[in-house]
Amino acid sequence: MAAYEALYRKWRPQTFDDIVAQPHITTTLKNQIMRNKTAHAYLFTGSRGTGKTTSARIFSKAVNCLHPQNGNPCLECEICKDAEAGALTDIIEIDGASNNGVEEVRALRENAAFMPVRCKYKVYIIDEVHMLSAGAFNALLKIIEEPPAYVKFAFATTEIHKVPATILSRCQRFDFRRILPQDIAGRIQYIAAHESFTVSDAAAHRIAVLADGGMRDALSLLDQCAAVSDEIESETVENAVGAVGTAAIFRILHAIADHQAADALECIGTLYQQSKDMTRFADEISQHLRSLMLLKTAPKDASLDSMMPDERSALEEISGKLSLSDILSALNSIHQCCDRMARSGNRRMELELTIIRLCSEMQSQQGDVRALTDRVAQLEQQIAQLMKNGVPAPAVHIPPAPRKNVESNAKVPAQSLQVEQRPDTTSYQPVKNWAAVLEAFFDKNPSVAGLLQESQAFANDTTGILVMVVRNRLFKRLFTTQDAASLGNACLQILGKKYSIRYKVEEPSEQGNLPVDALLNRAKSEGISVGESESPGV
């Protein structure tokens, strides 16, 4: 009885056309082989399970194949068959992790001097080349730069930053991309169609997501699921690999959005009793929080297209309950939790603390906003009641918080615009819409507009002069002729007429109460009844 062969070995690509999702690499290599313009050294880099070592093996067969077909090995000649069986002495595969010393590299250099026995080229494949020592890399430099015409090198690594620049500069570098979930799911369905089991679309997608861009990981997970059942569903995948189902993740997210800490703790406790990995659970929560972030900021992002329709609808429902700041805060908290879980002896407690904190913080934030909204509504009602009873509302302008940085004004202050006396009320009339003028001027110079919030303005329509009475001595140091021109434009925008601006600086008055409090006190002094609010002030 033949020994069972793992799926990732049985379905390892045999030609460049079989490699999934790396057309930018396979097309280049095939063209080089067809045109007989292959390089002497290649460096394949990328994350695990993306086809680096497989491509090196296919390349070694293709350059030596007796009957190559469009850059691919024919798989029928004796060279291809012996290479697949590992019986060719001219194709040497070396593990860089266990052969990383200077002596091993010196032996390689000595053997490279001999002609190939059966093949056209002697090909050295060094896997995990970043594991070589500094001395081993130095020993490789000369032969990589000027190898014999019949010697070629193919290096593979997952940590390109550990490979010296002197090696990189002597190789043609190819970067393998992570395989997209839809490509992995398609390959899984193709393999299932030729095997003795079936895989649902949801299960294939779940395996593809768990594989995190690696085809070998996906086929290993598929092999594990096939041992459980011949009909693989999402539940089969979760039970086989110990992953937490999406239903539990959505339950946690709903609990965070609805401030239901008890429900979240119950869910975590159930998963803990089922021996689910708390670290993996936290990581999957962070992945779904990332999806929520993308739904808020970039709903057309390509990574969202790979989601199952029911998953996207569930996330959209949760997204409607959370603001972007809530999602970012939760994502940051979960990432910090994952870091602590790596060092903690009680991972369940770390996750529970984080989830409880998220539920309480979001509830507190929303409660503060609700209290502030209620307080503003009560003040608006009180002002409306006062105005209804004949008490006019004061013209008070409170500028909003600065919306942009303003460069410091280094110009000479407009001293020539200052006047000696207050304007005569017989010829100057108070400007009724002065608060609206300052609001328009705020966009031009927030700092100067802020100094004018307690000012008064009087205009003479005959002479076209507007005089401001300012109670802040700092004003005359910051107010420039350019500011005067901008304020004149604001007057034109609001009052319909452009005035020449003058100002008078007076001693500031004593600090009074808030405008609303002053209005309430005025109403009480005049005998007008106003309802008191029992809500605490903000």
C-alpha positions as CSV (number, residue, x, y, z in Angstrom):
1,M,0.0,0.0,0.0
2,A,1.4,3.3,-1.1
3,A,2.2,5.9,1.6
4,Y,-0.1,8.9,1.8
5,E,1.3,12.1,0.3
6,A,0.3,15.4,1.8
7,L,-1.8,17.6,-0.5
8,Y,0.7,20.4,-0.6
9,R,3.4,18.0,-1.9
10,K,1.0,16.1,-4.2
11,W,-0.3,19.3,-5.8
12,R,3.0,21.2,-5.9
13,P,3.2,23.0,-9.2
14,Q,5.2,21.2,-11.9
15,T,5.4,24.1,-14.5
16,F,5.4,27.8,-14.4
17,D,1.8,27.8,-15.6
18,D,0.7,25.9,-12.4
19,I,2.0,28.6,-10.1
20,V,-0.8,30.7,-8.7
21,A,-1.0,34.5,-8.7
22,Q,2.7,35.2,-9.6
23,P,2.4,36.1,-13.4
24,H,4.9,38.9,-13.1
25,I,7.6,36.4,-12.2
26,T,6.6,33.3,-14.2
27,T,6.3,35.3,-17.5
28,T,9.7,36.8,-17.1
29,L,11.4,33.5,-16.3
30,K,9.7,31.7,-19.3
31,N,10.7,34.5,-21.7
32,Q,14.3,34.3,-20.5
33,I,14.4,30.5,-21.0
34,M,12.8,30.7,-24.4
35,R,15.3,33.4,-25.5
36,N,18.3,31.7,-23.8
37,K,19.0,34.8,-21.8
38,T,18.9,33.4,-18.3
39,A,21.0,35.1,-15.5
40,H,23.6,33.3,-13.5
41,A,22.0,34.1,-10.1
42,Y,18.4,34.6,-9.0
43,L,17.0,35.7,-5.6
44,F,13.4,34.8,-4.8
45,T,11.9,36.6,-1.8
46,G,8.4,36.8,-0.3
47,S,6.3,35.5,2.5
48,R,6.0,31.7,3.2
49,G,4.1,29.5,0.8
50,T,4.0,31.8,-2.2
51,G,6.1,29.6,-4.6
52,K,9.7,30.7,-4.1
53,T,11.4,27.3,-3.8
54,T,8.9,25.7,-6.2
55,S,9.9,28.3,-8.8
56,A,13.6,27.6,-8.3
57,R,12.9,23.9,-8.8
58,I,10.9,24.5,-12.0
59,F,13.6,26.8,-13.3
60,S,16.3,24.2,-12.7
61,K,14.3,21.7,-14.7
62,A,13.3,24.1,-17.5
63,V,16.9,25.2,-18.2
64,N,18.0,21.6,-18.5
65,C,14.9,20.1,-20.2
66,L,15.6,18.3,-23.4
67,H,12.3,19.4,-25.0
68,P,11.1,22.7,-23.3
69,Q,7.7,23.9,-24.2
70,N,7.2,27.7,-24.2
71,G,9.7,28.1,-21.3
72,N,8.2,25.3,-19.2
73,P,9.8,21.9,-18.7
74,C,8.2,19.1,-20.7
75,L,7.9,16.7,-17.7
76,E,8.4,13.8,-20.1
77,C,12.1,13.6,-20.8
78,E,14.5,11.7,-18.6
79,I,16.0,14.9,-17.2
80,C,12.6,16.2,-16.0
81,K,11.6,12.8,-14.5
82,D,15.0,12.3,-12.7
83,A,14.9,15.9,-11.4
84,E,11.4,15.3,-10.0
85,A,12.6,12.1,-8.4
86,G,15.6,13.9,-6.9
87,A,18.0,11.6,-8.8
88,L,20.0,14.3,-10.6
89,T,23.4,15.2,-9.2
90,D,23.5,18.3,-11.2
91,I,20.6,20.0,-9.4
92,I,21.8,20.5,-5.8
93,E,19.3,21.8,-3.2
94,I,20.8,23.1,0.0
95,D,19.1,24.1,3.3
96,G,20.7,27.4,4.3
97,A,19.6,27.0,7.9
98,S,21.6,23.8,8.5
99,N,24.5,24.4,6.1
100,N,25.3,28.0,7.0
101,G,29.0,27.8,7.8
102,V,32.1,28.8,5.8
103,E,33.2,25.2,5.3
104,E,29.9,24.2,3.6
105,V,30.3,27.2,1.2
106,R,33.9,26.3,0.5
107,A,32.8,22.8,-0.4
108,L,30.2,24.3,-2.8
109,R,32.8,26.4,-4.5
110,E,35.1,23.4,-5.0
111,N,32.3,21.2,-6.4
112,A,31.2,24.0,-8.7
113,A,34.5,23.8,-10.6
114,F,33.4,20.4,-12.0
115,M,31.4,20.1,-15.2
116,P,27.8,18.9,-14.9
117,V,27.4,15.1,-15.4
118,R,24.2,14.9,-17.4
119,C,22.7,18.3,-17.6
120,K,23.5,21.5,-19.5
121,Y,23.7,23.5,-16.3
122,K,24.6,22.7,-12.7
123,V,22.0,24.5,-10.6
124,Y,22.5,25.3,-6.9
125,I,19.2,26.0,-5.0
126,I,19.9,27.5,-1.5
127,D,16.7,27.7,0.6
128,E,16.5,30.2,3.5
129,V,19.7,31.8,2.3
130,H,19.4,34.6,4.9
131,M,20.4,32.0,7.5
132,L,24.0,31.9,6.2
133,S,26.7,33.4,8.4
134,A,28.6,36.5,7.5
135,G,31.6,34.4,6.6
136,A,29.6,32.1,4.4
137,F,28.2,35.1,2.5
138,N,31.7,36.5,2.0
139,A,32.8,33.1,0.7
140,L,29.9,33.1,-1.8
141,L,30.7,36.6,-3.3
142,K,33.3,35.7,-5.8
143,I,31.7,32.6,-7.3
144,I,28.3,34.4,-7.5
145,E,29.8,37.3,-9.3
146,E,31.9,35.2,-11.8
147,P,30.6,31.6,-11.8
148,P,31.5,29.1,-14.6
149,A,29.3,29.3,-17.6
150,Y,27.6,26.0,-16.7
151,V,26.7,27.1,-13.1
152,K,23.6,28.9,-12.0
153,F,22.3,29.9,-8.5
154,A,18.7,30.2,-7.2
155,F,18.3,31.6,-3.7
156,A,15.1,31.7,-1.7
157,T,14.4,33.8,1.4
158,T,11.6,35.1,3.5
159,E,13.7,37.8,5.2
160,I,15.3,39.8,2.5
161,H,16.6,42.5,4.9
162,K,19.0,39.9,6.3
163,V,20.7,39.3,2.9
164,P,23.8,41.6,2.4
165,A,23.7,44.2,-0.2
166,T,26.8,42.7,-1.9
167,I,24.7,39.5,-2.5
168,L,21.7,41.4,-3.7
169,S,23.6,43.4,-6.3
170,R,24.9,40.2,-7.9
171,C,21.4,38.6,-8.3
172,Q,18.3,39.2,-10.3
173,R,15.7,39.8,-7.6
174,F,12.0,38.6,-7.8
175,D,9.5,39.6,-5.2
176,F,6.6,37.1,-4.7
177,R,3.3,38.6,-3.7
178,R,0.9,37.3,-1.0
179,I,-1.8,35.2,-2.8
180,L,-5.2,36.8,-2.6
181,P,-8.0,34.9,-0.8
182,Q,-10.0,34.5,-3.9
183,D,-7.1,32.9,-5.8
184,I,-6.4,30.5,-2.9
185,A,-10.1,29.6,-2.7
186,G,-10.2,28.9,-6.5
187,R,-7.1,26.6,-6.2
188,I,-8.8,24.8,-3.2
189,Q,-11.9,24.1,-5.3
190,Y,-9.8,22.9,-8.2
191,I,-8.0,20.4,-6.0
192,A,-11.2,19.3,-4.3
193,A,-12.7,18.5,-7.7
194,H,-9.9,16.0,-8.3
195,E,-9.9,14.5,-4.8
196,S,-12.4,12.4,-2.9
197,F,-14.0,15.3,-0.9
198,T,-16.1,18.4,-1.5
199,V,-15.6,22.0,-0.2
200,S,-18.3,24.6,0.1
201,D,-17.5,28.1,-1.1
202,A,-17.7,29.5,2.5
203,A,-15.3,26.8,3.8
204,A,-12.9,27.5,0.9
205,H,-13.0,31.3,1.7
206,R,-12.5,30.6,5.4
207,I,-9.4,28.4,4.7
208,A,-8.1,31.1,2.4
209,V,-8.4,33.8,5.0
210,L,-6.7,31.7,7.7
211,A,-3.9,30.9,5.3
212,D,-2.9,34.6,5.2
213,G,-1.6,34.6,1.7
214,G,0.3,31.3,1.7
215,M,-0.8,28.5,-0.6
216,R,1.1,25.8,1.4
217,D,-0.7,26.8,4.6
218,A,-4.0,26.7,2.8
219,L,-3.4,23.1,1.5
220,S,-2.2,22.0,4.9
221,L,-5.4,23.3,6.5
222,L,-7.4,21.6,3.7
223,D,-5.6,18.3,4.3
224,Q,-6.5,18.6,8.0
225,C,-10.1,19.3,7.3
226,A,-10.4,16.5,4.8
227,A,-9.4,14.1,7.6
228,V,-12.4,15.2,9.6
229,S,-15.1,15.0,6.9
230,D,-15.5,14.4,3.2
231,E,-17.9,17.3,3.0
232,I,-16.1,20.3,4.3
233,E,-18.2,23.3,5.6
234,S,-17.2,26.4,7.6
235,E,-17.9,24.5,10.9
236,T,-15.6,21.8,9.8
237,V,-12.8,24.2,9.2
238,E,-13.3,25.9,12.6
239,N,-13.5,22.6,14.5
240,A,-10.5,21.1,12.7
241,V,-8.1,24.0,13.2
242,G,-9.4,25.4,16.5
243,A,-10.4,28.7,14.9
244,V,-13.2,30.8,16.3
245,G,-16.3,31.1,14.1
246,T,-17.4,34.5,12.7
247,A,-20.6,34.2,14.7
248,A,-18.6,34.6,17.9
249,I,-16.6,37.5,16.6
250,F,-19.7,39.3,15.5
251,R,-21.2,38.7,18.9
252,I,-18.2,40.3,20.6
253,L,-18.4,43.3,18.2
254,H,-22.1,43.7,18.8
255,A,-21.4,43.6,22.6
256,I,-18.8,46.3,22.3
257,A,-21.1,48.5,20.2
258,D,-24.1,47.9,22.6
259,H,-22.0,48.2,25.8
260,Q,-23.0,44.7,26.8
261,A,-19.9,43.6,28.7
262,A,-21.7,40.6,30.3
263,D,-22.6,39.2,26.9
264,A,-19.0,39.5,25.7
265,L,-17.7,37.8,28.9
266,E,-20.1,35.0,28.4
267,C,-19.0,34.5,24.8
268,I,-15.3,34.5,25.8
269,G,-16.0,32.0,28.6
270,T,-17.8,29.6,26.2
271,L,-14.9,29.7,23.8
272,Y,-12.4,29.2,26.6
273,Q,-14.2,26.1,27.7
274,Q,-14.0,24.8,24.1
275,S,-10.2,25.3,24.3
276,K,-10.1,28.0,21.7
277,D,-6.9,30.0,21.4
278,M,-7.4,33.4,23.0
279,T,-4.5,34.9,21.1
280,R,-5.9,33.8,17.7
281,F,-9.4,35.0,18.8
282,A,-8.0,38.5,19.6
283,D,-6.2,38.6,16.3
284,E,-9.4,37.7,14.4
285,I,-11.2,40.4,16.3
286,S,-8.6,42.9,15.1
287,Q,-9.0,41.7,11.5
288,H,-12.7,42.4,11.6
289,L,-12.1,45.8,13.3
290,R,-9.8,46.6,10.3
291,S,-12.7,45.7,8.0
292,L,-15.0,48.0,10.0
293,M,-12.3,50.8,9.6
294,L,-12.2,50.2,5.8
295,L,-16.0,50.3,5.6
296,K,-16.0,53.7,7.3
297,T,-13.1,55.2,5.3
298,A,-12.8,53.3,2.0
299,P,-15.9,51.1,1.4
300,K,-14.6,50.3,-2.2
301,D,-11.3,48.9,-1.0
302,A,-10.3,45.7,-2.8
303,S,-9.8,43.7,0.3
304,L,-13.5,44.1,1.2
305,D,-14.5,42.4,-2.1
306,S,-13.1,39.1,-0.9
307,M,-15.6,39.0,2.0
308,M,-18.6,36.7,1.9
309,P,-21.9,38.7,1.4
310,D,-23.4,37.7,4.8
311,E,-20.2,38.8,6.5
312,R,-20.2,42.2,4.9
313,S,-23.9,42.8,5.7
314,A,-23.2,41.9,9.4
315,L,-20.2,44.3,9.5
316,E,-22.2,47.1,7.9
317,E,-24.8,46.7,10.7
318,I,-22.1,46.9,13.4
319,S,-20.5,49.9,11.5
320,G,-23.7,51.9,11.9
321,K,-23.4,51.7,15.7
322,L,-19.8,52.9,15.9
323,S,-18.0,56.0,14.9
324,L,-14.6,55.9,13.2
325,S,-12.9,57.1,16.4
326,D,-14.6,54.3,18.4
327,I,-13.3,51.7,15.8
328,L,-9.7,53.2,15.8
329,S,-9.7,53.2,19.6
330,A,-10.9,49.5,19.8
331,L,-8.4,48.5,17.2
332,N,-5.5,50.1,19.1
333,S,-6.7,48.4,22.4
334,I,-6.9,45.0,20.8
335,H,-3.4,45.3,19.3
336,Q,-2.0,46.3,22.7
337,C,-3.9,43.3,24.2
338,C,-2.2,41.0,21.7
339,D,1.2,42.3,22.7
340,R,0.4,41.7,26.4
341,M,-1.0,38.3,25.8
342,A,2.4,37.2,24.4
343,R,3.9,37.9,27.8
344,S,1.0,37.0,30.1
345,G,0.3,33.8,31.8
346,N,-3.4,34.3,31.7
347,R,-4.5,35.3,28.2
348,R,-8.2,34.9,28.9
349,M,-8.0,37.6,31.6
350,E,-6.1,40.0,29.3
351,L,-8.8,39.7,26.7
352,E,-11.6,40.1,29.2
353,L,-10.1,43.2,30.7
354,T,-9.7,44.8,27.2
355,I,-13.2,44.0,26.1
356,I,-14.7,45.3,29.4
357,R,-12.7,48.5,29.1
358,L,-13.9,49.0,25.5
359,C,-17.6,48.5,26.5
360,S,-17.3,50.9,29.4
361,E,-15.2,53.6,27.6
362,M,-17.6,53.8,24.6
363,Q,-20.6,53.9,26.9
364,S,-19.0,56.7,28.9
365,Q,-18.1,58.7,25.8
366,Q,-21.5,58.4,24.4
367,G,-23.0,59.4,27.8
368,D,-20.9,62.5,27.9
369,V,-22.0,63.5,24.4
370,R,-25.6,62.9,25.3
371,A,-25.3,64.9,28.5
372,L,-23.8,67.8,26.6
373,T,-26.5,67.7,23.9
374,D,-29.2,67.7,26.6
375,R,-27.6,70.7,28.3
376,V,-27.4,72.7,25.1
377,A,-31.0,71.9,24.3
378,Q,-32.0,73.1,27.8
379,L,-30.1,76.4,27.3
380,E,-31.7,76.9,23.9
381,Q,-35.2,76.4,25.5
382,Q,-34.4,78.9,28.3
383,I,-33.2,81.6,25.8
384,A,-36.2,81.0,23.6
385,Q,-38.4,81.5,26.7
386,L,-36.6,84.7,27.7
387,M,-37.0,86.1,24.2
388,K,-40.7,85.2,24.2
389,N,-41.1,87.2,27.4
390,G,-39.5,90.3,25.9
391,V,-35.9,90.0,27.0
392,P,-33.6,90.5,24.0
393,A,-30.7,88.1,23.6
394,P,-27.3,89.7,23.8
395,A,-25.1,89.9,20.6
396,V,-22.3,87.6,21.7
397,H,-19.9,85.9,19.4
398,I,-17.9,82.9,20.7
399,P,-15.4,81.8,18.0
400,P,-15.1,78.1,17.4
401,A,-11.8,76.3,18.0
402,P,-9.2,77.1,15.4
403,R,-9.5,74.9,12.4
404,K,-6.1,75.4,10.9
405,N,-2.7,76.6,11.7
406,V,-2.1,80.3,11.0
407,E,1.4,81.6,10.3
408,S,2.7,84.2,12.8
409,N,2.1,87.7,11.6
410,A,5.4,89.4,11.5
411,K,4.1,92.6,9.7
412,V,4.2,96.1,11.3
413,P,1.1,96.8,13.4
414,A,-1.4,99.3,11.8
415,Q,-0.9,102.1,14.4
416,S,-2.2,104.7,12.0
417,L,-5.7,103.2,12.2
418,Q,-6.1,104.0,15.9
419,V,-8.4,106.9,16.9
420,E,-8.2,109.1,20.0
421,Q,-11.8,109.1,21.2
422,R,-14.8,106.8,21.2
423,P,-17.1,107.5,18.2
424,D,-19.9,110.0,18.8
425,T,-23.2,108.2,18.9
426,T,-25.0,111.1,17.2
427,S,-23.1,110.5,13.9
428,Y,-22.1,106.8,14.4
429,Q,-24.7,104.0,14.8
430,P,-24.0,100.6,16.4
431,V,-23.5,97.8,13.9
432,K,-26.3,95.2,14.6
433,N,-24.7,92.3,12.7
434,W,-21.2,92.7,14.1
435,A,-21.1,89.1,15.4
436,A,-21.7,87.9,11.8
437,V,-19.0,90.1,10.5
438,L,-16.5,88.7,13.0
439,E,-17.6,85.2,12.0
440,A,-16.7,85.9,8.4
441,F,-13.4,87.5,9.5
442,F,-12.5,84.5,11.6
443,D,-11.6,82.4,8.5
444,K,-9.0,85.0,7.6
445,N,-7.3,85.5,11.0
446,P,-8.7,83.5,13.9
447,S,-6.2,85.0,16.4
448,V,-7.2,88.6,15.8
449,A,-10.9,87.7,15.5
450,G,-10.7,86.1,18.9
451,L,-9.4,89.4,20.4
452,L,-12.5,91.1,19.0
453,Q,-15.1,88.9,20.6
454,E,-16.0,91.5,23.3
455,S,-15.6,94.5,21.0
456,Q,-18.3,96.9,19.8
457,A,-18.6,98.5,16.3
458,F,-20.0,101.8,15.3
459,A,-20.4,102.9,11.6
460,N,-21.0,106.2,9.8
461,D,-22.6,105.4,6.5
462,T,-22.0,109.0,5.2
463,T,-18.2,108.9,5.6
464,G,-17.9,105.1,5.2
465,I,-15.9,104.7,8.4
466,L,-16.3,101.9,10.9
467,V,-14.8,102.3,14.4
468,M,-14.2,99.3,16.7
469,V,-14.1,99.8,20.4
470,V,-11.7,97.0,21.6
471,R,-11.0,96.0,25.2
472,N,-7.7,94.1,24.7
473,R,-4.4,95.9,24.5
474,L,-2.8,93.0,22.6
475,F,-5.0,93.9,19.7
476,K,-3.1,96.9,18.5
477,R,0.1,94.9,18.4
478,L,-1.4,92.2,16.1
479,F,-3.8,94.2,13.9
480,T,-2.3,95.1,10.6
481,T,-3.4,97.0,7.5
482,Q,-3.9,93.6,5.7
483,D,-6.2,92.6,8.6
484,A,-8.1,95.8,8.2
485,A,-8.6,95.1,4.5
486,S,-9.9,91.6,5.3
487,L,-12.3,93.0,7.9
488,G,-13.5,95.5,5.3
489,N,-14.3,92.7,2.9
490,A,-16.1,90.8,5.7
491,C,-18.2,94.0,6.2
492,L,-19.0,94.1,2.5
493,Q,-20.0,90.5,2.6
494,I,-22.3,90.8,5.7
495,L,-23.4,94.5,5.7
496,G,-23.5,95.1,2.0
497,K,-21.1,98.0,2.2
498,K,-17.3,98.3,2.5
499,Y,-16.0,100.5,5.4
500,S,-12.7,102.0,6.2
501,I,-11.7,100.4,9.5
502,R,-10.5,102.4,12.6
503,Y,-10.2,101.2,16.2
504,K,-10.1,102.5,19.7
505,V,-8.5,100.5,22.5
506,E,-10.0,100.9,26.0
507,E,-9.2,99.4,29.3
508,P,-10.7,95.8,29.6
509,S,-13.8,95.6,31.8
510,E,-13.9,93.2,34.7
511,Q,-14.6,89.6,33.8
512,G,-18.3,88.9,34.1
513,N,-20.3,85.7,34.2
514,L,-21.1,83.6,31.1
515,P,-23.5,85.3,28.6
516,V,-26.3,82.8,29.3
517,D,-25.9,83.2,33.1
518,A,-26.0,87.0,32.7
519,L,-29.2,86.7,30.6
520,L,-30.8,84.5,33.3
521,N,-29.8,87.0,36.1
522,R,-31.3,89.8,34.1
523,A,-34.5,88.0,33.6
524,K,-34.8,87.3,37.3
525,S,-34.2,90.9,38.2
526,E,-37.0,91.9,35.9
527,G,-39.4,89.4,37.5
528,I,-39.6,87.0,34.6
529,S,-40.0,83.4,35.6
530,V,-37.6,80.9,34.0
531,G,-37.6,77.1,34.6
532,E,-34.5,75.8,36.4
533,S,-32.8,72.6,35.0
534,E,-31.9,69.8,37.4
535,S,-29.3,68.4,35.0
536,P,-25.7,68.9,36.0
537,G,-23.7,71.5,34.1
538,V,-21.1,70.5,31.6
